[in-house]
Amino acid sequence: MNVVILAAGRGSRLGSLTESTPKVLMRLFGKTLLDWHLDRLSSYFKLDDVHIIAGYCGHELKARYDNVIINDSWETTNIVGSLMMANELLIKMDAMVIYGDVWFETELIEALLRSSPPSVVSVSRWRAIWESRFDTPLEDLESFVYDNESKVLLEIGKKPESLGKIQGQFAGAFTTTPALWASARDLKGLQLMDSTSMLQALLSGGIEIKVCEYTGSWIEVDSPRDIPGQKSTDLSL
């Protein structure tokens, strides 16, 4: 299994913190977000099998890390457009895909490894996390519905009208298979999709995707408010 870390975005909502450096090089709890990922992945994978998709300030990642693939079109494509840069890897073998701007504990990786691919990670403590981030969480939450017994994903990424359509939230991590990726490549407008839109389109096409629940700590670093107890100045490089 290969690992693909998606780290191409600008992180504009972090303001001056990402003015001249990629978001994944921001320090959180003493390490960069990317180093947290690499340290945790190294317990389960050879780092030669870990690939980083860069975009904004990609030269900085290229100078510091191995296996960096640059998406020169990062400004005009969505996150799946960056994932497409790993096409040669994804079409050959199973892969674990992880967003570069999330922070989590080792148990998230273990949960994905225990679940047969293709699988998607659900943040089980989603409600408390989103209520701490937003005054009106439903404005940012997406639908996430799955069968409790089989753990088969039924719906993801749509705009929910109520909390009843939410059993979890996408954790920014999932696994793929060559068969899933072959189906994904046939989707119209794939480059402009985000991950949940792609996964929902695959569900609609009959692809079965399992859900693995993750109950540990999870942070999406989207703005300074996402770091409990810290000020924006604490996040500098």
Secondary structure, DSSP 4 states (H G I P E B T S, - for coil): -EEEEEE----GGGGGGGSSS-GGGSEETTEEHHHHHHHHHTTTS-GGGEEEEE-TTHHHHHHH-SSEEE-TTTTTS-HHHHHGGGHHHHTTS-EEEEETTEEE-HHHHHHHHHSPSSEEEEETTHHHHHHHH-SSGGGT---EEE-TTT-BEEEESS--SSGGGBS--EEEEEEE-HHHHHHHTTSTTGGG--HHHHHHHHHHTT---EEEEE-S-EEE-SSGGGSTT--GGGG--
